[in-house]
Amino acid sequence: MEDCGQCPDVCGDGICGAMESCWRCEPDCGACPDLCGNSQCEPTETCASCRFDCGFCPLECGNGQCETGENCVSCSGDCGTCYWCGDGSCEPYESCVSCPDDCGSCPDLCGDAVCGFNEDCSGCPTDCGPCSDVCGDGPCGPTESCLNCASDCGACPDVCGDSQCGPTEDCASCAVDCGSC
C-alpha cells in the first residue's frame, strides 16, 4: 500500500480529513451543531434558546412571569390584579390626596393654608383667619371693650364727667355727675 500522507481528502471515505468539516463533508465528519445567529431556525433551536434565528416566543400567560407585552389586564395570573382609582379599594400606591374616592378625604391639617371642613377660626386661625369678636363668648376680643361688651370685658370704671354718677362716684368726688353735696 502506498502512503497517503499527501493524498487529498475524499468526502465519503469515512474519514474526516484535515481539509474536511461538518460543513464540507457531513458523511465523514457528522452533522454540524446548530449555530444560533446564522439566520436559520435549525431543529435543535427554539424561540427560547435562539430568538435571533427562530424569533420571539409567543406570550404564554400562566407561566408565572410577567413578560413584555403582558399586563394585569391581558394576564393577571402572571402580572397581578389591576387596581385603579375608583375601584373602591385603597391600594398601597394610593392616598387620600391621589385617590380620595378609594382612600377617603384627608384629615384637616392646621397650617396647610387651607381652611378645612373641620377647621375654624378658633381652632386654626392660621388657615381660617382670626375670629370676629362675639360678645358673650368669654374672652375680651380686640374689638370688644367695657362699653360694647361688659360681659366679656367687665364693667367700665367710673369716669367723672361722663354725665353718669357711677357706683364709685359721689358728690364729693364728682359733683359734675352726682350733683353737689
DRENPA-3360 file (N, C-alpha, C; in nm, 2 decimals, always signed):
BEGIN
1 = MEDCGQCP = +0.08/-0.12/+0.00/+0.00/+0.00/+0.00/+0.09/+0.12/+0.00 ~ +0.03/+0.22/-0.06/+0.11/+0.34/-0.07/+0.07/+0.43/+0.05 ~ +0.17/+0.51/+0.09/+0.15/+0.61/+0.20/+0.06/+0.73/+0.14 ~ -0.05/+0.76/+0.21/-0.14/+0.86/+0.16/-0.12/+0.99/+0.25 ~ -0.01/+1.02/+0.30/+0.01/+1.13/+0.38/-0.02/+1.26/+0.30 ~ +0.00/+1.25/+0.17/-0.01/+1.37/+0.09/-0.14/+1.36/+0.00 ~ -0.22/+1.26/+0.02/-0.34/+1.24/-0.07/-0.44/+1.34/-0.02 ~ -0.52/+1.39/-0.12/-0.63/+1.48/-0.09/-0.74/+1.41/-0.01;
9 = DVCGDGIC = -0.81/+1.49/+0.07/-0.92/+1.43/+0.15/-1.04/+1.40/+0.05 ~ -1.10/+1.29/+0.07/-1.21/+1.25/-0.02/-1.34/+1.23/+0.07 ~ -1.44/+1.32/+0.04/-1.56/+1.31/+0.11/-1.63/+1.18/+0.08 ~ -1.67/+1.11/+0.18/-1.74/+0.98/+0.17/-1.66/+0.86/+0.19 ~ -1.53/+0.88/+0.23/-1.44/+0.77/+0.25/-1.45/+0.72/+0.40 ~ -1.53/+0.79/+0.48/-1.55/+0.75/+0.62/-1.45/+0.81/+0.71 ~ -1.36/+0.89/+0.66/-1.25/+0.96/+0.74/-1.27/+1.11/+0.73 ~ -1.28/+1.17/+0.85/-1.29/+1.32/+0.85/-1.15/+1.37/+0.84;
17 = GAMESCWR = -1.11/+1.41/+0.72/-0.97/+1.45/+0.70/-0.95/+1.60/+0.74 ~ -0.82/+1.64/+0.73/-0.79/+1.77/+0.78/-0.85/+1.88/+0.70 ~ -0.88/+1.86/+0.58/-0.95/+1.96/+0.49/-1.10/+1.95/+0.49 ~ -1.15/+1.85/+0.57/-1.30/+1.83/+0.57/-1.35/+1.89/+0.70 ~ -1.48/+1.92/+0.70/-1.55/+1.97/+0.82/-1.70/+1.92/+0.81 ~ -1.77/+1.95/+0.92/-1.91/+1.92/+0.91/-1.98/+2.00/+0.80 ~ -1.93/+2.11/+0.77/-1.99/+2.19/+0.67/-1.96/+2.14/+0.53 ~ -1.83/+2.09/+0.51/-1.79/+2.05/+0.38/-1.83/+1.90/+0.35;
25 = CEPDCGAC = -1.82/+1.82/+0.46/-1.85/+1.67/+0.43/-1.92/+1.61/+0.55 ~ -2.05/+1.63/+0.56/-2.12/+1.57/+0.67/-2.11/+1.42/+0.68 ~ -2.11/+1.34/+0.57/-2.10/+1.20/+0.58/-1.97/+1.15/+0.66 ~ -1.86/+1.22/+0.64/-1.74/+1.18/+0.71/-1.72/+1.25/+0.85 ~ -1.77/+1.37/+0.86/-1.74/+1.45/+0.98/-1.87/+1.46/+1.07 ~ -1.98/+1.42/+1.03/-2.10/+1.43/+1.11/-2.17/+1.57/+1.09 ~ -2.29/+1.58/+1.14/-2.37/+1.70/+1.13/-2.31/+1.81/+1.21 ~ -2.32/+1.93/+1.16/-2.27/+2.04/+1.24/-2.37/+2.07/+1.35;
33 = PDLCGNSQ = -2.32/+2.12/+1.46/-2.41/+2.16/+1.57/-2.49/+2.29/+1.52 ~ -2.61/+2.30/+1.57/-2.68/+2.42/+1.53/-2.61/+2.54/+1.58 ~ -2.61/+2.64/+1.50/-2.54/+2.77/+1.53/-2.64/+2.88/+1.55 ~ -2.66/+2.93/+1.67/-2.75/+3.04/+1.69/-2.69/+3.16/+1.64 ~ -2.77/+3.23/+1.55/-2.73/+3.36/+1.50/-2.69/+3.34/+1.35 ~ -2.72/+3.23/+1.29/-2.69/+3.21/+1.15/-2.81/+3.23/+1.06 ~ -2.92/+3.29/+1.12/-3.04/+3.32/+1.05/-3.12/+3.20/+1.00 ~ -3.09/+3.08/+1.05/-3.17/+2.96/+1.02/-3.22/+2.90/+1.15;
41 = CEPTETCA = -3.35/+2.88/+1.16/-3.40/+2.82/+1.28/-3.39/+2.67/+1.26 ~ -3.28/+2.61/+1.32/-3.24/+2.47/+1.30/-3.32/+2.38/+1.40 ~ -3.32/+2.25/+1.37/-3.41/+2.16/+1.45/-3.39/+2.17/+1.60 ~ -3.27/+2.19/+1.65/-3.24/+2.19/+1.80/-3.26/+2.33/+1.86 ~ -3.29/+2.43/+1.77/-3.31/+2.57/+1.82/-3.46/+2.59/+1.84 ~ -3.49/+2.68/+1.94/-3.63/+2.72/+1.96/-3.63/+2.87/+1.98 ~ -3.75/+2.92/+1.99/-3.76/+3.07/+2.02/-3.70/+3.10/+2.16 ~ -3.71/+3.00/+2.25/-3.65/+3.03/+2.38/-3.50/+3.02/+2.38;
49 = SCRFDCGF = -3.44/+2.92/+2.30/-3.30/+2.91/+2.30/-3.22/+3.00/+2.20 ~ -3.29/+3.04/+2.09/-3.23/+3.12/+1.99/-3.33/+3.21/+1.92 ~ -3.36/+3.32/+1.99/-3.46/+3.41/+1.93/-3.41/+3.48/+1.80 ~ -3.28/+3.49/+1.79/-3.22/+3.55/+1.67/-3.25/+3.47/+1.54 ~ -3.26/+3.34/+1.55/-3.29/+3.26/+1.44/-3.44/+3.22/+1.43 ~ -3.50/+3.20/+1.55/-3.63/+3.15/+1.55/-3.74/+3.25/+1.59 ~ -3.70/+3.37/+1.62/-3.79/+3.48/+1.65/-3.84/+3.48/+1.80 ~ -3.92/+3.57/+1.84/-3.97/+3.58/+1.97/-4.08/+3.47/+2.00;
57 = CPLECGNG = -4.07/+3.42/+2.11/-4.18/+3.32/+2.15/-4.31/+3.39/+2.17 ~ -4.42/+3.33/+2.14/-4.55/+3.39/+2.17/-4.56/+3.40/+2.32 ~ -4.63/+3.51/+2.36/-4.65/+3.52/+2.51/-4.73/+3.41/+2.56 ~ -4.69/+3.36/+2.68/-4.75/+3.25/+2.74/-4.81/+3.29/+2.88 ~ -4.93/+3.33/+2.88/-5.00/+3.37/+3.00/-5.01/+3.24/+3.09 ~ -4.97/+3.25/+3.21/-4.98/+3.14/+3.31/-4.84/+3.08/+3.33 ~ -4.74/+3.13/+3.28/-4.61/+3.07/+3.31/-4.54/+3.13/+3.43 ~ -4.61/+3.22/+3.50/-4.55/+3.28/+3.62/-4.46/+3.39/+3.60;
65 = QCETGENC = -4.44/+3.44/+3.48/-4.36/+3.55/+3.45/-4.44/+3.66/+3.38 ~ -4.43/+3.78/+3.43/-4.50/+3.89/+3.36/-4.40/+3.94/+3.25 ~ -4.42/+3.90/+3.13/-4.33/+3.93/+3.02/-4.37/+4.05/+2.95 ~ -4.28/+4.11/+2.88/-4.31/+4.23/+2.80/-4.42/+4.20/+2.70 ~ -4.52/+4.28/+2.71/-4.64/+4.26/+2.63/-4.76/+4.21/+2.71 ~ -4.73/+4.15/+2.83/-4.84/+4.11/+2.92/-4.86/+4.22/+3.02 ~ -4.98/+4.23/+3.07/-5.01/+4.32/+3.18/-5.12/+4.27/+3.26 ~ -5.16/+4.34/+3.36/-5.26/+4.29/+3.46/-5.40/+4.27/+3.39;
73 = VSCSGDCG = -5.42/+4.33/+3.27/-5.55/+4.31/+3.20/-5.54/+4.18/+3.12 ~ -5.43/+4.17/+3.04/-5.42/+4.06/+2.95/-5.38/+3.93/+3.02 ~ -5.31/+3.94/+3.14/-5.26/+3.82/+3.20/-5.25/+3.85/+3.35 ~ -5.35/+3.85/+3.42/-5.35/+3.88/+3.57/-5.28/+3.77/+3.65 ~ -5.28/+3.65/+3.59/-5.21/+3.54/+3.66/-5.06/+3.56/+3.67 ~ -5.00/+3.62/+3.57/-4.86/+3.64/+3.57/-4.83/+3.78/+3.62 ~ -4.91/+3.88/+3.59/-4.88/+4.02/+3.62/-4.95/+4.08/+3.74 ~ -5.04/+4.00/+3.80/-5.12/+4.05/+3.92/-5.25/+4.12/+3.88;
81 = TCYWCGDG = -5.32/+4.15/+3.98/-5.45/+4.21/+3.97/-5.44/+4.36/+3.94 ~ -5.52/+4.41/+3.85/-5.52/+4.55/+3.82/-5.60/+4.63/+3.92 ~ -5.54/+4.75/+3.96/-5.61/+4.84/+4.05/-5.61/+4.97/+3.99 ~ -5.72/+5.05/+4.01/-5.72/+5.19/+3.97/-5.81/+5.27/+4.06 ~ -5.79/+5.40/+4.06/-5.86/+5.49/+4.15/-6.01/+5.48/+4.11 ~ -6.09/+5.45/+4.21/-6.23/+5.45/+4.19/-6.28/+5.30/+4.20 ~ -6.19/+5.21/+4.22/-6.23/+5.07/+4.23/-6.28/+5.03/+4.37 ~ -6.28/+5.12/+4.46/-6.33/+5.10/+4.60/-6.24/+5.04/+4.69;
89 = SCEPYESC = -6.11/+5.02/+4.65/-6.01/+4.97/+4.74/-5.89/+5.06/+4.74 ~ -5.85/+5.10/+4.86/-5.74/+5.19/+4.88/-5.61/+5.11/+4.87 ~ -5.54/+5.11/+4.76/-5.42/+5.03/+4.74/-5.30/+5.11/+4.80 ~ -5.19/+5.03/+4.82/-5.07/+5.10/+4.88/-5.01/+5.22/+4.81 ~ -5.03/+5.22/+4.67/-4.98/+5.34/+4.60/-5.08/+5.45/+4.59 ~ -5.20/+5.43/+4.65/-5.30/+5.54/+4.65/-5.30/+5.61/+4.79 ~ -5.35/+5.73/+4.79/-5.36/+5.80/+4.92/-5.48/+5.89/+4.92 ~ -5.51/+5.96/+5.03/-5.62/+6.05/+5.03/-5.60/+6.16/+4.94;
97 = VSCPDDCG = -5.48/+6.19/+4.90/-5.45/+6.30/+4.81/-5.47/+6.25/+4.66 ~ -5.41/+6.14/+4.63/-5.42/+6.09/+4.49/-5.55/+6.02/+4.46 ~ -5.62/+5.97/+4.55/-5.74/+5.89/+4.52/-5.84/+5.90/+4.64 ~ -5.90/+6.02/+4.67/-5.99/+6.03/+4.78/-6.12/+5.94/+4.76 ~ -6.15/+5.90/+4.64/-6.26/+5.81/+4.62/-6.24/+5.67/+4.68 ~ -6.12/+5.62/+4.68/-6.09/+5.49/+4.74/-6.04/+5.51/+4.89 ~ -5.96/+5.61/+4.92/-5.89/+5.62/+5.04/-5.96/+5.72/+5.14 ~ -6.06/+5.79/+5.10/-6.13/+5.89/+5.18/-6.06/+6.02/+5.18;
105 = SCPDLCGD = -6.13/+6.12/+5.23/-6.07/+6.25/+5.23/-5.96/+6.26/+5.34 ~ -5.87/+6.35/+5.31/-5.75/+6.37/+5.40/-5.80/+6.44/+5.53 ~ -5.74/+6.41/+5.64/-5.78/+6.49/+5.76/-5.73/+6.63/+5.75 ~ -5.80/+6.72/+5.81/-5.76/+6.86/+5.80/-5.63/+6.88/+5.88 ~ -5.54/+6.96/+5.82/-5.41/+6.98/+5.88/-5.39/+7.13/+5.90 ~ -5.40/+7.17/+6.03/-5.38/+7.31/+6.06/-5.24/+7.36/+6.02 ~ -5.23/+7.46/+5.94/-5.10/+7.51/+5.90/-5.08/+7.48/+5.75 ~ -5.17/+7.42/+5.68/-5.15/+7.39/+5.54/-5.21/+7.49/+5.45;
113 = AVCGFNED = -5.25/+7.61/+5.50/-5.30/+7.72/+5.43/-5.44/+7.69/+5.36 ~ -5.51/+7.59/+5.41/-5.64/+7.56/+5.36/-5.73/+7.54/+5.48 ~ -5.84/+7.62/+5.49/-5.93/+7.61/+5.60/-6.02/+7.49/+5.57 ~ -5.99/+7.38/+5.63/-6.06/+7.25/+5.60/-6.20/+7.25/+5.66 ~ -6.27/+7.14/+5.63/-6.41/+7.13/+5.67/-6.42/+7.12/+5.82 ~ -6.32/+7.06/+5.89/-6.33/+7.05/+6.03/-6.25/+7.16/+6.11 ~ -6.20/+7.26/+6.04/-6.13/+7.37/+6.10/-6.21/+7.49/+6.11 ~ -6.18/+7.58/+6.20/-6.25/+7.71/+6.21/-6.15/+7.81/+6.27;
121 = CSGCPTDC = -6.19/+7.93/+6.28/-6.11/+8.04/+6.33/-6.05/+8.02/+6.47 ~ -6.13/+7.95/+6.55/-6.08/+7.94/+6.69/-5.98/+7.82/+6.70 ~ -6.00/+7.72/+6.62/-5.90/+7.61/+6.63/-5.78/+7.62/+6.54 ~ -5.80/+7.70/+6.43/-5.68/+7.71/+6.34/-5.69/+7.85/+6.27 ~ -5.66/+7.95/+6.34/-5.66/+8.09/+6.28/-5.56/+8.11/+6.17 ~ -5.45/+8.02/+6.17/-5.35/+8.04/+6.06/-5.41/+8.00/+5.92 ~ -5.51/+7.90/+5.92/-5.57/+7.86/+5.79/-5.70/+7.94/+5.77 ~ -5.78/+7.96/+5.88/-5.91/+8.01/+5.86/-5.92/+8.16/+5.89;
129 = GPCSDVCG = -5.81/+8.22/+5.94/-5.82/+8.37/+5.97/-5.87/+8.39/+6.12 ~ -5.85/+8.51/+6.17/-5.89/+8.54/+6.30/-6.04/+8.54/+6.31 ~ -6.09/+8.50/+6.43/-6.24/+8.50/+6.45/-6.28/+8.65/+6.48 ~ -6.40/+8.68/+6.44/-6.45/+8.81/+6.47/-6.50/+8.80/+6.62 ~ -6.49/+8.91/+6.69/-6.53/+8.91/+6.83/-6.68/+8.89/+6.85 ~ -6.71/+8.80/+6.94/-6.86/+8.77/+6.97/-6.88/+8.81/+7.12 ~ -6.96/+8.91/+7.14/-6.99/+8.95/+7.28/-7.06/+8.83/+7.35 ~ -7.01/+8.79/+7.46/-7.07/+8.69/+7.54/-7.00/+8.55/+7.53;
137 = DGPCGPTE = -6.89/+8.55/+7.44/-6.82/+8.42/+7.43/-6.71/+8.40/+7.53 ~ -6.69/+8.49/+7.62/-6.59/+8.47/+7.73/-6.47/+8.57/+7.72 ~ -6.38/+8.55/+7.62/-6.27/+8.64/+7.62/-6.30/+8.78/+7.56 ~ -6.23/+8.87/+7.61/-6.25/+9.01/+7.57/-6.16/+9.03/+7.44 ~ -6.23/+9.03/+7.32/-6.16/+9.03/+7.20/-6.11/+9.17/+7.16 ~ -6.02/+9.18/+7.06/-5.97/+9.31/+7.02/-6.07/+9.42/+6.99 ~ -6.18/+9.38/+6.94/-6.28/+9.49/+6.90/-6.39/+9.51/+7.01 ~ -6.37/+9.44/+7.12/-6.47/+9.45/+7.23/-6.40/+9.54/+7.34;
145 = SCLNCASD = -6.49/+9.60/+7.42/-6.45/+9.69/+7.53/-6.56/+9.68/+7.64 ~ -6.53/+9.75/+7.75/-6.63/+9.76/+7.86/-6.75/+9.84/+7.81 ~ -6.74/+9.92/+7.70/-6.85/+10.00/+7.66/-6.94/+9.91/+7.57 ~ -6.89/+9.83/+7.48/-6.98/+9.75/+7.39/-7.00/+9.60/+7.43 ~ -6.92/+9.55/+7.53/-6.93/+9.41/+7.58/-6.89/+9.40/+7.72 ~ -6.96/+9.45/+7.82/-6.93/+9.44/+7.96/-6.92/+9.29/+8.00 ~ -7.00/+9.20/+7.94/-7.00/+9.06/+7.98/-6.86/+8.99/+7.96 ~ -6.79/+9.03/+7.85/-6.66/+8.97/+7.82/-6.55/+9.06/+7.88;
153 = CGACPDVC = -6.56/+9.19/+7.88/-6.46/+9.28/+7.92/-6.47/+9.34/+8.06 ~ -6.58/+9.32/+8.12/-6.61/+9.38/+8.26/-6.67/+9.52/+8.25 ~ -6.71/+9.56/+8.37/-6.77/+9.70/+8.37/-6.66/+9.80/+8.35 ~ -6.70/+9.91/+8.29/-6.61/+10.02/+8.27/-6.59/+10.09/+8.41 ~ -6.47/+10.14/+8.43/-6.45/+10.22/+8.56/-6.53/+10.35/+8.55 ~ -6.57/+10.40/+8.66/-6.64/+10.53/+8.66/-6.55/+10.64/+8.62 ~ -6.60/+10.73/+8.53/-6.52/+10.84/+8.48/-6.60/+10.97/+8.52 ~ -6.54/+11.05/+8.59/-6.60/+11.18/+8.63/-6.61/+11.26/+8.51;
161 = GDSQCGPT = -6.73/+11.31/+8.48/-6.76/+11.40/+8.37/-6.83/+11.33/+8.26 ~ -6.87/+11.20/+8.28/-6.94/+11.13/+8.17/-7.09/+11.14/+8.18 ~ -7.14/+11.23/+8.27/-7.28/+11.25/+8.29/-7.35/+11.14/+8.36 ~ -7.28/+11.04/+8.42/-7.34/+10.93/+8.49/-7.27/+10.92/+8.63 ~ -7.35/+10.92/+8.73/-7.29/+10.90/+8.87/-7.28/+10.76/+8.89 ~ -7.15/+10.71/+8.88/-7.12/+10.56/+8.89/-7.11/+10.52/+9.04 ~ -7.11/+10.39/+9.06/-7.10/+10.34/+9.20/-6.98/+10.38/+9.28 ~ -6.87/+10.42/+9.21/-6.76/+10.46/+9.29/-6.75/+10.62/+9.30;
169 = EDCASCAV = -6.85/+10.68/+9.24/-6.85/+10.83/+9.25/-6.95/+10.88/+9.35 ~ -6.93/+11.00/+9.40/-7.03/+11.06/+9.49/-7.01/+11.21/+9.47 ~ -7.10/+11.29/+9.54/-7.10/+11.43/+9.52/-6.96/+11.50/+9.56 ~ -6.89/+11.43/+9.65/-6.76/+11.49/+9.69/-6.65/+11.46/+9.58 ~ -6.66/+11.34/+9.52/-6.55/+11.30/+9.43/-6.59/+11.35/+9.28 ~ -6.72/+11.36/+9.25/-6.75/+11.40/+9.12/-6.89/+11.48/+9.12 ~ -6.88/+11.60/+9.15/-7.01/+11.68/+9.16/-7.07/+11.70/+9.03 ~ -6.99/+11.70/+8.92/-7.04/+11.71/+8.79/-7.14/+11.61/+8.75;
177 = DCGSC = -7.11/+11.48/+8.79/-7.20/+11.37/+8.76/-7.30/+11.34/+8.87 ~ -7.26/+11.36/+8.99/-7.35/+11.32/+9.10/-7.42/+11.44/+9.17 ~ -7.39/+11.56/+9.13/-7.45/+11.68/+9.19/-7.37/+11.73/+9.31 ~ -7.41/+11.84/+9.36/-7.33/+11.90/+9.47/-7.38/+11.84/+9.61 ~ -7.30/+11.84/+9.71/-7.33/+11.79/+9.84/-7.39/+11.89/+9.93;
% end
